[in-house]
Structures are given as structure tokens and as C-alpha cells.
Amino acid sequence: MKVEIWSDVVCPFCYIGKRRFEKALEDFPGKGKVEVVWRSFQLDPDLKFVPGQSVHEYLGKRKGSNAAEGKKMNDYMAQMAKEVGLDYDFDKAIINNTFDAHRLLHLAKKNGKQDEMKERLFAAYYTQGKNVGDLDTLVQLGEEVGLNGAEIRETMQSDTYAQEVQQDMYEAQQVGVRGVPFYVFNDKYAVSGAQPSELFREVLDKVWEEEKPQLISGEGAGFCTPDGICE
């Protein structure tokens, strides 16, 4: 079974969704035959790095408000993350463009390390205050999951995998992605949002049994839209 997941490394619901999906896989009979492919999606492709800008300020501005309101929204997300064992630290988070991080994920895929790389990028941004748009940081994170540092640096200093990132985002439009995370199972079922683990397990079972395709979404399906709104 192939599961394609469109997400951004700075999407709070995407990391939560990863944990919920992993829990659904824990005792799934076909776990060993599930291939997870991470697809690129940018919530803010035009983002420019502003030194010293907090994530609270950034979010508040995107929502037409201020840093205080941004912090309230981030505090809510941090509390939700705790429910799946994640310790978000938005006070340390550094907001930056994620295009190169997505290119790194494509390099990791080539080397059979994409899932490990995705996890490392999520943790770096959400829990460790690392700049996932910085070249040296990306080299370090890649090396930590077993990638070659020199290859990472050479890749990042070129336009390698730029087309693949753009293709992922184009395909997102084609399959109707309006927010992330967005999961596609065997080109049959689509699940939008960080759904409960029980729902992911239900879809895994249905796809395994090759039932008819349908779009599945439900209440509490947290996701982030391209205009930066997470709900």
C-alpha cells in the first residue's frame, strides 16, 4: 500500500497528524507493506526570512492581528501537540522559507531516508528552535539521519530537486488539496487533516480490502491552509 502525504515542515497539524497516523499503523496487519511518501507543500512559498521575527508575530500578522493573538493560537496548538506526546516550543521557533527543506526531503528519499528526515525536520523546528531554512542547519540535520553532508551542501547550492518540489505542489492542486496534512491511499482514498488515529486505521483497513474510493473527512480534522490559517 502506498500512502502519499502532502505537508509542510512548519505546519503544526502535520506533525500531529504524523503521530496519529503512526499510531494507526502500530498494530495494522499490513504495516510492513505500507510505503509512506512525503510530498512537498508550502503554506507560504513567498516567505522571506526576517531575522528576529517571532512565530507569534508572523502568525498574528498573517491573521490580521498581533503577536499576542498569535501566541494564543500557538499555545492552543502546543496543548494539542502534548496529547500525542509532542512538546512544541513556539517561543524558540524560527520561521523561514521551507523550499530547501523540501528539496532535502527529496534527496533523503533518493537515499531511503525520507521518513527519518521528515521527523528530524519537524523536531528541529517545533521543539529545538532550529532554522530549517539555513544551509548549515540542513547539512547538520541531514547528517544526523545518515545523509552525506557534502552531497547535501552541493544539492542545496544548486537547483537540484527544485522541479520535484514544484511538481509535488502542482499535483496537490490536481488532487484537490486545500489544506495540509493531506493523505492519499493507493490513489483510492483521500483523508484531509490530522484525523484521529481510529479514522486512519479505518481507512487503512478499507484500502487493504480494496473497497470503493471516497473522500474522508470529519469533525476535528485539523489542517493548515495555504493562507496560513490552521483550524
C-alpha atoms as one frame of an Amber mdcrd trajectory, in Angstrom:
protein
   0.000   0.000   0.000   1.273   3.445  -0.906   0.381   6.423   1.270   1.301
   9.859  -0.075   1.263  12.707   2.450   1.334  16.344   1.410   2.600  18.539
   4.238   4.883  21.396   5.210   7.575  21.124   7.891   6.202  24.259   9.575
   2.579  23.057   9.673   1.646  22.287  13.305  -1.142  19.890  12.379   1.189
  17.992  10.036   3.457  16.824  12.869   0.432  15.921  14.991  -1.028  14.063
  12.021   2.220  12.136  11.613   1.964  10.865  15.180  -1.698   9.935  14.813
  -1.022   8.079  11.573   1.922   6.237  13.129  -0.314   5.119  15.987  -2.851
   3.777  13.481  -0.078   1.739  11.881   1.152   0.176  15.131  -0.978  -2.968
  15.027  -2.106  -2.803  11.404  -1.594  -6.286   9.885  -0.136  -4.896   6.667
   2.211  -2.416   8.365   5.297  -3.896   6.723   3.805  -3.379   3.280   2.892
   0.285   3.723   5.130   2.699   1.818   4.911   6.300   3.031   5.913   9.019
   0.563   6.182  12.601   1.810   5.054  15.163  -0.758   6.066  18.818  -0.739
   3.613  21.580   0.136   4.391  25.140   1.205   1.954  27.111   3.304   3.815
  30.327   2.455   6.006  29.869  -0.645   6.784  33.606  -0.789   8.030  33.833
   2.782  11.182  35.889   3.279  13.319  35.352   6.348  13.153  38.252   8.802
  15.881  37.986  11.481  14.438  38.239  14.959  10.810  37.850  13.905   8.969
  35.523  16.257   6.486  32.939  15.078   3.900  34.706  17.237   4.468  37.953
  15.338   4.412  36.173  11.994   1.184  34.291  12.688  -0.527  37.325  14.193
   0.345  39.391  11.136  -0.947  36.708   8.758  -4.204  36.637  10.656  -4.518
  40.430  10.579  -3.834  40.732  14.277  -0.805  40.987  16.573   1.833  38.887
  18.328  -0.320  38.435  21.428  -3.098  36.851  19.385  -0.552  34.788  17.501
   0.773  33.453  20.792  -2.711  32.445  21.903  -3.161  30.412  18.736   0.258
  28.817  19.122  -0.410  28.000  22.781  -3.559  26.181  21.684  -1.573  24.183
  19.132   1.103  23.361  21.703  -1.533  21.966  24.033  -2.974  19.819  21.250
   0.522  18.557  20.413   1.001  17.389  24.015  -1.897  14.976  23.523   0.232
  12.985  21.072   3.459  13.304  23.063   4.972  16.312  21.258   6.466  19.282
  23.098   6.118  22.291  20.804   8.243  25.306  21.748   6.981  28.196  19.650
   8.956  30.711  21.700  12.171  29.313  20.193  10.833  28.523  16.716  12.481
  30.315  13.772  10.190  30.992  10.838  11.792  30.717   7.404  11.036  29.596
   3.869  10.841  25.783   3.617  11.645  25.268  -0.073  15.167  23.990   0.610
  13.904  21.743   3.395  11.583  20.131   0.864  14.471  19.696  -1.569  16.376
  17.988   1.225  13.447  15.619   1.700  13.663  14.630  -1.957  17.372  13.966
  -1.548  16.590  11.883   1.529  14.010   9.920  -0.448  16.662   9.044  -3.028
  18.773   7.659  -0.195  15.944   5.776   1.506  15.868   8.171   4.477  12.836
  10.344   3.758  10.715   9.436   6.782  13.672   9.886   9.136  14.439  13.240
   7.516  10.845  14.412   7.854  10.812  13.527  11.535  14.123  15.292  12.087
  12.936  18.479  10.377   9.712  18.528  12.363  11.565  18.084  15.651  14.181
  20.665  14.722  11.594  23.332  14.006   8.956  22.590  16.625  10.979  21.500
  19.627  14.571  22.730  19.189  14.340  26.192  17.656  16.496  25.328  14.645
  16.384  27.341  11.418  15.179  24.844   8.790  15.865  27.365   6.022  19.562
  27.689   6.854  22.102  25.767   4.754  24.430  24.727   7.568  21.488  23.617
   9.683  20.101  21.475   6.874  23.510  19.873   6.367  23.734  19.079  10.065
  20.212  17.655  10.250  20.767  15.557   7.146  23.997  14.142   8.504  22.196
  13.189  11.718  19.906  10.832   9.789  22.750   9.347   7.765  22.948  11.510
   4.651  26.255  12.695   3.205  26.988  16.261   4.244  28.930  17.131   1.104
  26.093  15.853  -1.084  23.566  17.891   0.893  25.626  21.057   0.544  26.149
  20.517  -3.173  22.429  19.883  -3.630  21.384  22.947  -1.662  23.801  25.183
  -3.577  22.211  24.128  -6.878  18.625  23.905  -8.084  18.541  20.114  -7.767
  15.091  18.812  -6.799  13.529  22.246  -7.287  11.424  20.856 -10.109  10.347
  17.899  -7.976   9.154  20.224  -5.217   7.194  22.306  -7.701   5.742  19.137
  -9.240   4.516  17.967  -5.842   2.756  21.274  -5.283   1.249  21.173  -8.770
  -0.057  17.667  -8.136  -1.516  18.882  -4.845  -3.685  21.273  -6.842  -4.691
  18.485  -9.209  -5.889  16.169  -6.432  -7.760  18.953  -4.644  -5.504  19.701
  -1.690  -6.895  22.764   0.105  -5.034  22.289   3.355  -2.411  20.048   4.900
  -1.791  17.400   6.013  -3.474  15.601   3.133  -3.209  11.831   2.733  -3.826
   9.775  -0.401  -4.029   5.994  -0.023  -3.274   3.942  -3.154  -4.837   6.661
  -5.306  -8.181   5.481  -3.895  -8.922   7.275  -0.653  -8.104  10.823   0.411
  -8.039  11.979   4.019  -7.806  15.677   4.843  -6.479  16.864   8.178  -4.822
  15.428  11.266  -7.616  12.951  11.823  -7.883  10.689  14.888  -5.828   7.504
  14.733  -9.024   5.453  14.674 -10.077   7.029  11.403  -6.670   6.451   9.830
  -6.908   2.799  10.864 -10.375   2.561   9.354  -9.061   3.868   6.042  -6.075
   1.542   6.134  -8.434  -1.391   6.599 -10.762  -0.236   3.828  -7.959   0.285
   1.328  -6.488  -3.062   2.306  -9.802  -4.644   1.444  -9.982  -2.636  -1.807
 -13.316  -1.028  -1.200 -14.669   1.776  -3.347 -12.771   5.113  -3.259 -14.138
   8.068  -1.385 -13.027  11.290   0.276 -12.961  11.009   4.025 -13.030  13.976
   6.365 -14.560  14.550   9.755 -15.049  16.894  12.640 -11.858  17.922  14.337
  -9.854  17.317  11.182  -7.127  19.810  11.879  -5.227  21.183   8.931  -3.459
  24.319   7.739  -4.451  26.204   4.594  -2.054  27.951   2.202  -3.032  31.348
   3.630  -1.615  30.285   6.977  -4.890  29.523   8.734  -4.792  26.421  10.919
  -8.107  25.052  12.121
